[in-house]
Amino acid sequence: MLEIRNLHAVVEGEELKILKGVNLTVNKGEIHAIMGPNGSGKSTLSKVVSGHPEYEVTEGTILFDGKDITEMDADERAHLGLFLAFQYPVEVPGITNKTLLREAYNTIARANEREELDPLEFEDYLVSKLDIIDMKDEFLNRSINTGFSGGEKKKNEIFQMAVLNPRLSFLDETDSGLDIDALKVVSGGVNKISSPENAIVMITHYQRLLNYIKPDFVHVMMNGKIVKSGDISLAEELEANGYDHMQKELA
Amino acid sequence: MSEETKALESMIGEEYKYGFTTDVEYEDFPKGISENIIRELSSRKDEPEWMLEFRLKSYNAWLEMKEPEWFNATYTKPDFENLLYYSAPKNKPKLDSLDDVDPNIKETYDKLGIPLEEQKMLAGVAVDAIFDSVSIFTSFKEKLAEAGVIFCSISEAIKEHPDLVKKYIGSVIPARDNYYAALNSAVFSDGSFCYIPKNTVCPMELSTYFRINNMESGQFERTLIIAEEGASVSYLEGCTAPMYDENQLHAAVVELVAMDHADIKYSTIQNWYSGDENGKGGIYNFVTKRGICKGDHSKISWTQLETGSAVTLKYPSVILQGDHSIGEFYSVAVTTKKQQADTGTKMIHLGKNTRSTIISKGISAGDSNNSYRGEVKIGKKAIGSKNYSVCDSMLIGQTCGAHTFPYISSENASSSVEHEATTSRVGEEQIFYLMQRGISEQDAISMIINGFVKDVLKELPLEFAVEANKLLDIKLEGSVG
């Protein structure tokens, strides 16, 4: 589904490379976890893959279903079924969650020549997704992330994921800032959304999240590259010995 | 400059749709201002002696005054000797029937989306159409008269309802109030007059549509709205002008009077020509608008969507004289290209337990400059009064400016004033967030802006809210692709 080949990227207009040759293949039905210390380029990878204009790809390609999406605009990537759950969800005052989601859902439907939902149909559809993340329906009529607590913002990301039903989702530190109860709800939601038809890439510092969402693959990212890949035992090893130890070992 | 900013900047280049000129034969005055010109103007309009006296007194006051310079805008001062103070389509008949209206002018209003035929109009909206210096036509007059409501041009009111005009004109904004109010008081040529009798709810929305057509004429309109005890009315004005390279002056005076329990809602959709990218041409919009809540429990509410004009200096204000009276100001000011706007309000609390709310949203793009200037003054006797102000500014791109100048004073301890101000940039993060959800860049920007101004636009009469939304989209569209 996703194939990243030798991806190099810089912040637009700057010299310093943040990604220095990332290779990653994700197939449908798989759950991947990317771990790594601060500043290793994990979050940047998720932004570059989803088309953030702040970054410029200087080398390498991103293929989605065999199609080169490296230069595509963010909205076109979303139409293909790419989703990013933001580490810091953005506030947009004056626009309700419901309005955003209906616009987004119907825009994606149009792009894929699927039928759009009218406001009443969409309302029913939306309400049917609330349970996934234990969301109260008053959330739907609140402005996007405006005045939400940190935990509510993260929940809202996963709710949007449930509604838009993407084929590939990047979850950028979705676990950070969540207390244990919220973490259970959020990861429970992700597990409900996960299916053999879609794929998920989780980006996290901690092994804690992986107790709730079981990855098929674990990758360690350091200094702009994936330096080691394995199964869940790699995460356990990291938790026991830390990133420093692994870095020394690799050196 | 990032892609987003570039896209935003280009979105702003959208063509002005109302910039055409209408070919009409004018009956013009010689250019310039003098006592003779004013006498001639007054006699041409067949005015009573007291009106001429009012004009001449104002003119003499104006001669002694200086053009103000305290605002946050720079422009070439109008050449008052080179202006036409009266410019009316030739052979303007007494317009009781639409058939008498020059077909060219009728077509102009059709093109502007304001058909003058009653059956074609928005249901429930009466229109007074003002073309350069004169009122062309007022619709639904008879229907309104059945309810006792007077809605006509101010010229007609001076003749038909002299007692009312004499009593109230200049009572809220005296001629000496400021330089442009004095000038207007001397040379105003037309405008609208509304009178809502006691305990009457005006059965229709009233509106005036201002059109400046003649390149050399200034437009000096005068509006007077009186709501008697227990009366209520909603009034809306719209404005457009052709695109000329020269600046044109629009100096209006609007006075509102609300008696006990009366309620006046005044909305403006201002879309004068704003000049080109280089700041050439466009309207100088220098208007004085003020209402007085004379009676207890009265209410005056100003809502404005200001998108046009090269330079706007405008502060619709409320004097809260009656106890428990309410003043409101809801404003969206959008500036693009080289536009300059210095706009805001004054809330003067004099009566007990008076309340005022100010919600101002400024959007600046291009090389424009957008300032909010507002005064809240709570007097000694205005015990238990409250004001709440919010001034939010949104910047699009890197080369525009937004400023806030609040002036607050309270002379008694039992009153409270709250002021909040924020400045935000239409952030790349916001745009990216919405685009990541599948929404196009243009729609994303439109959503962000609409979200920003929602609190204000919801105050517009329903019939015009849609138009306002469209106008905003057009104004800021083009910023993308």
Interface residues (C-beta under 8 A of the other chain):
Chain A: E12 S50 G51 H52 P53 E54 D73 A74 D75 R77 A78 H79 F83 L84 F86 P89 V90 E91 V92 P93 G94 I95 T99 L100 L101 E103 A104 Y105 T107 I108 A111 S143 Q160 L164
Chain B: S2 E3 E4 G427 E428 E429 Q430 F432 Y433 L434 M435 Q436 R437 G438 I439 S440 E441 D443 M447 I448 N450 G451 F452 V453 K454 D455
